[in-house]
Amino acid sequence: MIIPILDLKSQYSKIKEEIDSAIMEVVHEACFINGKQVGLFEKGLAALTGSANVIACANGTDALQIAMMALGLAPGDEVIVPSFTYAATAEVVGLLGLTPVLVDIDPLTFNIRAEDIAKSVTERTKAVVPVHLFGQVCDMENVEKAAARFSLHIIEDNAQAIGAYYICSDGVRKASGTMGTIGCTSFFPTKNLGCYGDGGAIFTQSDSLAARIRMITDHGQKVKYLHDIIGVNSRLDTIQAAVLNVKLKHLQEYSSSRYAFAQRYKELLSGMDEITLPFESPSSTHVYHQFTIRAKRRDELKEYLASKGIASMIYYPLPMHRQNAFIPISKIRVSLQESEKAAAEVLSLPMHTELNDKIQQQVCNAIKDFFSKK
């Protein structure tokens, strides 16, 4: 039996009736763009996260681009982003003619460090994009302090941590994506809250900023055919909103399942000196978008698992400062050694809502077998 990195088919089978009914309702109503389900989803996600405003859009990459457009960032402005992340985070910076300033990560959480932000600021720096990688939130209180010190906008990249909460020093819990000037997320099918195509959303507590964002997503118009600003075409399809309305009801259940499976992995793999297990920050809950271990013989381990029919993934094999697209346009003002180490060592194991003990035992036995043969 092949063990996949995730299992969307089995997840669908459990909610098939709900999903099919929601999709067919849209088909019968034949309102495929800006149907009522889009507004319902925005309200539902706002209620879940505590965000004053949620604006749905076509995908997570668009969400980041629209956020930077809404803030009025102009060519030549600098935006601080982690080097160890998916390309989209830095891609939109370059696309808008801005300059990505690449910084390092904390070796335990894989998230941006406030001290690197402070070291990378110049008079041209206008924003920072903390990425809540693999399912837990950045050290947002210190990120906020650094941003406030230099008057920077914070654009949260929350594509991998929807449903996670930051735990403030006073004990207050805040949903990921809701603490910055703007938060962005993705509903790509593999995400913890994924649709059946592309989708994304933008969060902000500012009503005026929300109004501008909504205009940008719809060709810069507030009233049809009256275009006040330059915008883009980035709308969440009604069918995708219908799917997300169903899955939003199950998000807490999905998060709990992933967390339980992560603890089982840790139990089964405990005591192995050859690997490093995921770290859970005391200032964040963890929704385990990925269960990512570190191993010195990572590539060999990946090949061995594949030979046993077990899928695994490397997120990410090459940091942004080594990517051809970003070398000529980015700036670096701090050491990126932790990003280099992470890219050489990380390996994500199968993680999804349909795991079971038998699958996890098989994965962990294979890992133990590999290291026993060295």
Secondary structure, DSSP 4 states (H G I P E B T S, - for coil): --B-S--HHHHHHHTHHHHHHHHHHHHHHT--BS-HHHHHHHHHHHHHHT-SEEEEES-HHHHHHHHHHHTT--TT-EEEEESSS-HHHHHHHHHTT-EEEEE-B-TTT--B-HHHHHHH--TTEEEE--B-GGGB---HHHHHHHHHHTT-EEEEE-TT-TT-EEE-TTS-EEETTSSSSEEEEE--TTSTT--SS--EEEEES-HHHHHHHHHHHBTTEEETTEE-S---B---BHHHHHHHHHHHTTHHHHHHHHHHHHHHHHHHHTT-TTEEPPP--TTB-B--S-EEEEETTHHHHHHHHHHTTB--B-S-SS-GGGSTTTTTT-EE-S--HHHHHHHHHEEEEP-STT--HHHHHHHHHHHHHHHHT-
